[in-house]
Amino acid sequence: MDWVRACKEPKRSRVEASSHFGYSGPFNEVVVMGNLAVRLQALNKKLEWDGEKMEIKNIGDNEEIRVVTTDKFTVIEGDPKFDTQYTTINAKQASKEYIKHNYRKGWELS
């Protein structure tokens, strides 16, 4: 509600919200980088982040990662059986998709 209050106050007497975008924007970037580090850990390297371009600088064009496509688990006569299927994808393209994923078509003003 602090943020809503700051939006509604007149500009000349507005008190900045405690959760302003100058704080939450960089914080969100850190969370995204952590998510990327987990998803790309199969590369076995430190990822170099370029904050201006919002991309990882040190992934080669031909580097690939394995991702799970199906993961089945069954128990047959008390013995657990795992059936995990993988596919390989281009790591650079995957990282770009993970960073700038579109969940749906955006809104348009008419």
C-alpha positions in Angstrom: 0.0 0.0 0.0 3.0 2.2 0.4 3.6 2.2 -3.3 -0.1 2.9 -4.0 0.1 5.8 -1.6 3.1 7.3 -3.4 1.3 7.0 -6.7 -1.7 8.9 -5.4 0.0 11.7 -3.6 0.6 15.1 -5.4 4.0 15.2 -7.0 5.2 18.3 -5.0 4.5 16.6 -1.6 5.1 13.0 -2.5 7.3 10.9 -0.2 9.2 8.2 -2.1 7.9 4.6 -1.5 10.2 2.3 0.5 9.9 -0.2 -2.4 10.6 2.1 -5.3 11.7 0.8 -8.7 15.3 2.0 -8.1 15.5 -0.7 -5.4 13.2 -3.4 -6.8 14.6 -3.3 -10.4 18.2 -4.2 -9.5 16.9 -6.7 -7.0 14.8 -8.4 -9.7 17.9 -8.5 -11.9 19.8 -10.4 -9.2 17.0 -12.9 -8.9 17.0 -13.5 -12.7 20.7 -14.0 -12.7 20.4 -16.6 -9.9 17.7 -18.4 -11.9 20.0 -18.4 -15.0 23.0 -19.7 -13.0 20.9 -22.7 -11.9 19.5 -23.4 -15.3 22.9 -23.1 -17.0 25.0 -24.8 -14.3 25.8 -27.7 -16.8 28.1 -25.3 -18.6 30.4 -25.6 -15.5 31.7 -22.0 -15.7 31.2 -18.6 -14.0 28.7 -16.6 -16.0 29.7 -13.1 -16.9 26.7 -10.8 -16.8 26.4 -7.6 -18.9 23.8 -5.5 -17.1 23.5 -2.9 -19.9 22.6 -5.5 -22.6 20.9 -7.8 -20.2 22.8 -10.9 -21.4 25.5 -13.3 -20.5 28.7 -12.5 -22.2 30.7 -15.7 -22.1 28.5 -18.4 -23.6 29.8 -19.6 -27.0 27.6 -19.9 -30.0 27.9 -23.7 -30.1 27.6 -24.5 -26.4 24.7 -26.8 -25.5 22.9 -27.8 -22.3 20.8 -30.9 -21.6 17.3 -30.3 -20.4 14.7 -32.9 -19.2 11.8 -33.5 -21.5 10.1 -36.3 -19.6 10.7 -37.7 -16.2 8.9 -40.9 -15.2 9.1 -42.8 -12.0 7.6 -46.2 -11.3 7.9 -48.9 -8.7 8.0 -52.4 -10.0 7.9 -55.1 -7.3 9.3 -52.7 -4.7 12.2 -51.6 -7.0 12.1 -48.0 -8.1 12.6 -47.4 -11.8 13.5 -44.0 -13.3 13.0 -43.1 -16.9 14.3 -39.6 -17.6 14.5 -38.4 -21.2 16.8 -35.5 -22.2 17.3 -33.3 -25.2 20.1 -30.8 -25.9 19.5 -27.2 -26.7 21.7 -24.2 -27.6 22.8 -22.6 -24.3 23.1 -19.0 -25.8 19.6 -19.1 -27.3 18.2 -20.7 -24.1 19.7 -18.0 -22.0 18.1 -15.2 -24.1 14.7 -16.9 -23.9 15.0 -17.3 -20.2 15.8 -13.6 -19.7 13.2 -12.2 -22.1 10.4 -14.8 -22.1 7.0 -13.6 -23.4 4.2 -15.5 -21.7 1.5 -14.0 -23.8 0.9 -11.3 -26.4 1.2 -7.8 -24.8 -1.6 -5.3 -24.3 -2.3 -2.7 -27.0 -4.0 0.7 -26.7 -6.7 1.3 -29.2 
